[in-house]
Amino acid sequence: MLRSTLQTQKRDVQSLKDQLALFGDVDATTIQADLVDLKKLRELDPASLAKEQAQSLVKQTEEKYEGIITDLKVTNGKLTTTISGLMVDTRAQEALNSIGGAATLLLPHIKSQCKVVADDDGMAIVQVVDHNGNPRIAIADGKTRDFTIEDLVAEMKNDPIYMPAFTAKGKGGPGGPSDHHTTTDDGESRVITDAGHKSISDNLEDIASGKAVVEAV
């Protein structure tokens, strides 16, 4: 009986040794930790894992394209500013040319009173505004309409402050300042021919005071 029991225990011990041999040099503590990790893995929900991975991928993609979108917005803002400036410059230059205004002197004042906005159809238009930034309105034949750059330039031509920057009668020849005179509301003034704008720059004080007026050529 005892011999049979010992043989059974011997077989059990050998069986345990054979099983432990499968783990090599791994000790019991490591095996226990691995079993805990294995249990956690078995408890994981594949659907939840897939959802987390998808959310992580979406977040990475969003962060990538947020940077691209930000760069595009900056570029678009710069382009919009440039185009807006060109629109105002073109309209103002045409209006000034039609009545002989000196662009060098008047363009900054015109641009400070204009902005580009979108109309009801989404098209960019030039709008003349007051000092509070509100659109100006013109009244003609009892009806109201938008105040245009052409209206603004005509208004400036009749303003004593800007009047000297508009062409006077008795146009002189090109090539430099003319030495003839003309009569304005403030008396006789010297006429300066706009040639490369140098003559204007050299006579800014006289122009501002009304002692000289500018002719466009």
C-alpha positions as a Markdown table, in Angstrom:
| # | Residue | x | y | z |
|---|---|---|---|---|
| 1 | Met | 0.0 | 0.0 | 0.0 |
| 2 | Leu | 2.7 | 2.5 | 1.1 |
| 3 | Arg | 4.8 | 1.5 | -2.0 |
| 4 | Ser | 1.9 | 2.2 | -4.3 |
| 5 | Thr | 1.3 | 5.6 | -2.7 |
| 6 | Leu | 4.9 | 6.6 | -3.0 |
| 7 | Gln | 4.9 | 5.6 | -6.7 |
| 8 | Thr | 1.8 | 7.7 | -7.3 |
| 9 | Gln | 3.3 | 10.7 | -5.5 |
| 10 | Lys | 6.5 | 10.2 | -7.5 |
| 11 | Arg | 4.6 | 10.3 | -10.8 |
| 12 | Asp | 2.7 | 13.4 | -9.6 |
| 13 | Val | 6.0 | 15.2 | -8.7 |
| 14 | Gln | 7.5 | 14.2 | -12.1 |
| 15 | Ser | 4.4 | 15.5 | -13.8 |
| 16 | Leu | 4.7 | 18.8 | -12.1 |
| 17 | Lys | 8.4 | 19.0 | -13.0 |
| 18 | Asp | 7.6 | 18.3 | -16.6 |
| 19 | Gln | 5.0 | 21.1 | -16.6 |
| 20 | Leu | 7.4 | 23.6 | -14.9 |
| 21 | Ala | 10.0 | 22.7 | -17.5 |
| 22 | Leu | 7.8 | 24.2 | -20.1 |
| 23 | Phe | 8.3 | 27.6 | -18.5 |
| 24 | Gly | 12.0 | 27.4 | -18.6 |
| 25 | Asp | 13.8 | 29.7 | -16.1 |
| 26 | Val | 10.7 | 31.7 | -15.3 |
| 27 | Asp | 10.0 | 31.9 | -11.6 |
| 28 | Ala | 6.6 | 31.6 | -9.9 |
| 29 | Thr | 6.3 | 35.3 | -9.3 |
| 30 | Thr | 6.6 | 36.1 | -13.0 |
| 31 | Ile | 4.1 | 33.4 | -13.9 |
| 32 | Gln | 1.6 | 34.8 | -11.4 |
| 33 | Ala | 2.0 | 38.3 | -12.9 |
| 34 | Asp | 1.6 | 37.0 | -16.4 |
| 35 | Leu | -1.6 | 35.2 | -15.4 |
| 36 | Val | -3.0 | 38.5 | -14.0 |
| 37 | Asp | -2.2 | 40.2 | -17.3 |
| 38 | Leu | -3.8 | 37.3 | -19.2 |
| 39 | Lys | -6.9 | 37.7 | -17.1 |
| 40 | Lys | -7.1 | 41.4 | -17.9 |
| 41 | Leu | -6.7 | 40.7 | -21.6 |
| 42 | Arg | -9.5 | 38.2 | -21.5 |
| 43 | Glu | -11.7 | 40.8 | -19.9 |
| 44 | Leu | -11.1 | 43.4 | -22.6 |
| 45 | Asp | -13.9 | 44.1 | -25.0 |
| 46 | Pro | -12.7 | 44.0 | -28.6 |
| 47 | Ala | -15.4 | 46.6 | -29.6 |
| 48 | Ser | -14.1 | 49.0 | -27.0 |
| 49 | Leu | -10.5 | 48.6 | -28.2 |
| 50 | Ala | -11.5 | 49.2 | -31.8 |
| 51 | Lys | -13.5 | 52.3 | -30.7 |
| 52 | Glu | -10.5 | 53.7 | -28.7 |
| 53 | Gln | -8.2 | 53.1 | -31.7 |
| 54 | Ala | -10.6 | 54.8 | -34.0 |
| 55 | Gln | -11.0 | 57.8 | -31.7 |
| 56 | Ser | -7.2 | 58.1 | -31.4 |
| 57 | Leu | -6.9 | 58.0 | -35.2 |
| 58 | Val | -9.6 | 60.7 | -35.6 |
| 59 | Lys | -7.9 | 62.9 | -33.1 |
| 60 | Gln | -4.5 | 62.6 | -34.9 |
| 61 | Thr | -6.2 | 63.4 | -38.2 |
| 62 | Glu | -8.0 | 66.4 | -36.7 |
| 63 | Glu | -4.8 | 67.8 | -35.2 |
| 64 | Lys | -3.0 | 67.4 | -38.6 |
| 65 | Tyr | -5.7 | 69.2 | -40.6 |
| 66 | Glu | -6.3 | 71.9 | -38.0 |
| 67 | Gly | -2.8 | 73.1 | -38.6 |
| 68 | Ile | -3.3 | 73.0 | -42.4 |
| 69 | Ile | -6.6 | 74.9 | -42.0 |
| 70 | Thr | -5.0 | 77.5 | -39.8 |
| 71 | Asp | -2.3 | 78.1 | -42.4 |
| 72 | Leu | -4.9 | 78.4 | -45.1 |
| 73 | Lys | -6.9 | 80.9 | -43.1 |
| 74 | Val | -3.7 | 83.0 | -42.6 |
| 75 | Thr | -2.9 | 82.9 | -46.3 |
| 76 | Asn | -6.5 | 83.6 | -47.3 |
| 77 | Gly | -6.6 | 86.6 | -44.9 |
| 78 | Lys | -3.4 | 88.0 | -46.5 |
| 79 | Leu | -4.9 | 87.5 | -50.0 |
| 80 | Thr | -8.2 | 89.1 | -49.0 |
| 81 | Thr | -6.4 | 92.1 | -47.6 |
| 82 | Thr | -4.3 | 92.5 | -50.8 |
| 83 | Ile | -7.3 | 92.1 | -53.1 |
| 84 | Ser | -9.3 | 94.6 | -51.1 |
| 85 | Gly | -6.6 | 97.1 | -51.3 |
| 86 | Leu | -6.3 | 96.7 | -55.0 |
| 87 | Met | -10.1 | 97.1 | -55.4 |
| 88 | Val | -10.1 | 100.4 | -53.5 |
| 89 | Asp | -7.0 | 101.6 | -55.3 |
| 90 | Thr | -8.4 | 100.9 | -58.7 |
| 91 | Arg | -11.8 | 102.5 | -58.1 |
| 92 | Ala | -10.2 | 105.5 | -56.4 |
| 93 | Gln | -7.6 | 106.0 | -59.1 |
| 94 | Glu | -10.3 | 105.9 | -61.8 |
| 95 | Ala | -12.4 | 108.5 | -59.9 |
| 96 | Leu | -9.4 | 110.8 | -59.4 |
| 97 | Asn | -8.3 | 110.6 | -63.0 |
| 98 | Ser | -11.8 | 111.5 | -64.2 |
| 99 | Ile | -11.7 | 114.9 | -62.4 |
| 100 | Gly | -7.9 | 115.5 | -62.2 |
| 101 | Gly | -7.1 | 114.6 | -58.6 |
| 102 | Ala | -3.5 | 113.9 | -57.4 |
| 103 | Ala | -3.5 | 110.3 | -56.3 |
| 104 | Thr | -0.3 | 110.7 | -54.3 |
| 105 | Leu | -2.0 | 113.1 | -52.0 |
| 106 | Leu | -5.5 | 111.9 | -52.0 |
| 107 | Leu | -5.4 | 108.1 | -52.1 |
| 108 | Pro | -4.5 | 107.6 | -48.4 |
| 109 | His | -7.5 | 109.8 | -47.4 |
| 110 | Ile | -9.8 | 107.9 | -49.7 |
| 111 | Lys | -8.6 | 104.5 | -48.5 |
| 112 | Ser | -9.1 | 105.4 | -44.9 |
| 113 | Gln | -12.8 | 105.9 | -45.7 |
| 114 | Cys | -13.4 | 102.7 | -47.6 |
| 115 | Lys | -13.7 | 99.0 | -46.9 |
| 116 | Val | -14.5 | 96.0 | -49.0 |
| 117 | Val | -17.6 | 94.0 | -48.0 |
| 118 | Ala | -19.7 | 91.2 | -49.5 |
| 119 | Asp | -23.1 | 92.1 | -51.0 |
| 120 | Asp | -26.3 | 90.0 | -50.8 |
| 121 | Asp | -25.0 | 87.8 | -53.6 |
| 122 | Gly | -21.6 | 87.3 | -51.8 |
| 123 | Met | -19.7 | 89.5 | -54.3 |
| 124 | Ala | -17.0 | 91.8 | -53.0 |
| 125 | Ile | -17.9 | 95.5 | -53.3 |
| 126 | Val | -16.2 | 98.7 | -52.1 |
| 127 | Gln | -18.1 | 100.6 | -49.4 |
| 128 | Val | -17.6 | 104.2 | -48.3 |
| 129 | Val | -17.9 | 104.5 | -44.5 |
| 130 | Asp | -18.1 | 107.3 | -41.9 |
| 131 | His | -15.7 | 107.8 | -39.0 |
| 132 | Asn | -17.6 | 105.3 | -37.0 |
| 133 | Gly | -17.3 | 102.6 | -39.8 |
| 134 | Asn | -20.9 | 102.9 | -40.8 |
| 135 | Pro | -21.9 | 102.8 | -44.5 |
| 136 | Arg | -22.5 | 106.3 | -45.9 |
| 137 | Ile | -25.8 | 107.0 | -47.8 |
| 138 | Ala | -26.3 | 109.4 | -50.6 |
| 139 | Ile | -29.7 | 111.0 | -51.4 |
| 140 | Ala | -30.6 | 111.8 | -55.0 |
| 141 | Asp | -34.1 | 112.6 | -56.3 |
| 142 | Gly | -35.6 | 111.8 | -53.0 |
| 143 | Lys | -34.2 | 108.3 | -53.0 |
| 144 | Thr | -31.3 | 106.9 | -51.0 |
| 145 | Arg | -28.4 | 104.9 | -52.4 |
| 146 | Asp | -24.9 | 103.8 | -51.4 |
| 147 | Phe | -22.3 | 106.5 | -51.2 |
| 148 | Thr | -19.7 | 105.7 | -53.8 |
| 149 | Ile | -16.0 | 106.4 | -54.2 |
| 150 | Glu | -17.0 | 108.8 | -57.0 |
| 151 | Asp | -19.2 | 110.7 | -54.6 |
| 152 | Leu | -16.4 | 110.8 | -52.1 |
| 153 | Val | -13.9 | 112.2 | -54.6 |
| 154 | Ala | -16.4 | 114.8 | -55.8 |
| 155 | Glu | -17.0 | 115.8 | -52.2 |
| 156 | Met | -13.2 | 116.1 | -51.5 |
| 157 | Lys | -12.8 | 118.3 | -54.6 |
| 158 | Asn | -15.2 | 120.8 | -53.1 |
| 159 | Asp | -13.6 | 120.6 | -49.7 |
| 160 | Pro | -11.1 | 123.5 | -49.0 |
| 161 | Ile | -8.8 | 121.0 | -47.3 |
| 162 | Tyr | -8.4 | 118.8 | -50.4 |
| 163 | Met | -9.2 | 121.3 | -53.1 |
| 164 | Pro | -5.5 | 122.2 | -53.8 |
| 165 | Ala | -4.8 | 118.6 | -54.8 |
| 166 | Phe | -7.2 | 118.7 | -57.8 |
| 167 | Thr | -6.3 | 120.0 | -61.3 |
| 168 | Ala | -6.7 | 123.8 | -61.7 |
| 169 | Lys | -7.6 | 125.6 | -65.0 |
| 170 | Gly | -4.7 | 126.8 | -67.2 |
| 171 | Lys | -2.8 | 123.5 | -67.5 |
| 172 | Gly | 1.0 | 123.8 | -67.8 |
| 173 | Gly | 3.4 | 121.7 | -69.8 |
| 174 | Pro | 4.9 | 118.4 | -68.6 |
| 175 | Gly | 8.4 | 117.9 | -67.4 |
| 176 | Gly | 8.4 | 119.7 | -64.1 |
| 177 | Pro | 6.6 | 122.4 | -62.1 |
| 178 | Ser | 5.0 | 125.0 | -64.3 |
| 179 | Asp | 5.5 | 128.7 | -63.5 |
| 180 | His | 2.1 | 130.0 | -64.4 |
| 181 | His | -0.6 | 130.9 | -61.9 |
| 182 | Thr | -4.4 | 130.4 | -61.6 |
| 183 | Thr | -7.1 | 131.9 | -59.6 |
| 184 | Thr | -8.8 | 129.9 | -56.8 |
| 185 | Asp | -11.5 | 130.8 | -54.2 |
| 186 | Asp | -8.6 | 131.8 | -51.9 |
| 187 | Gly | -6.9 | 134.0 | -54.5 |
| 188 | Glu | -4.1 | 133.5 | -56.9 |
| 189 | Ser | -2.1 | 130.2 | -56.6 |
| 190 | Arg | 0.9 | 128.8 | -58.3 |
| 191 | Val | 0.2 | 125.7 | -60.5 |
| 192 | Ile | 2.4 | 122.6 | -60.1 |
| 193 | Thr | 2.4 | 120.0 | -62.8 |
| 194 | Asp | 2.5 | 116.4 | -61.5 |
| 195 | Ala | 5.6 | 114.9 | -63.1 |
| 196 | Gly | 6.8 | 111.8 | -61.2 |
| 197 | His | 5.3 | 113.3 | -58.0 |
| 198 | Lys | 8.6 | 114.9 | -57.1 |
| 199 | Ser | 7.3 | 118.4 | -57.6 |
| 200 | Ile | 4.4 | 117.6 | -55.3 |
| 201 | Ser | 6.7 | 116.3 | -52.6 |
| 202 | Asp | 8.9 | 119.4 | -52.8 |
| 203 | Asn | 5.8 | 121.7 | -52.4 |
| 204 | Leu | 3.7 | 119.9 | -49.8 |
| 205 | Glu | 3.5 | 122.9 | -47.5 |
| 206 | Asp | 2.4 | 125.3 | -50.3 |
| 207 | Ile | -0.2 | 122.8 | -51.5 |
| 208 | Ala | -1.6 | 122.3 | -48.0 |
| 209 | Ser | -1.8 | 126.1 | -47.5 |
| 210 | Gly | -3.4 | 126.7 | -50.9 |
| 211 | Lys | -0.5 | 128.7 | -52.3 |
| 212 | Ala | -0.1 | 126.0 | -54.9 |
| 213 | Val | -2.4 | 123.6 | -56.8 |
| 214 | Val | -1.6 | 120.4 | -58.6 |
| 215 | Glu | -2.2 | 119.6 | -62.3 |
| 216 | Ala | -2.3 | 116.0 | -63.4 |
| 217 | Val | -0.6 | 115.2 | -66.8 |
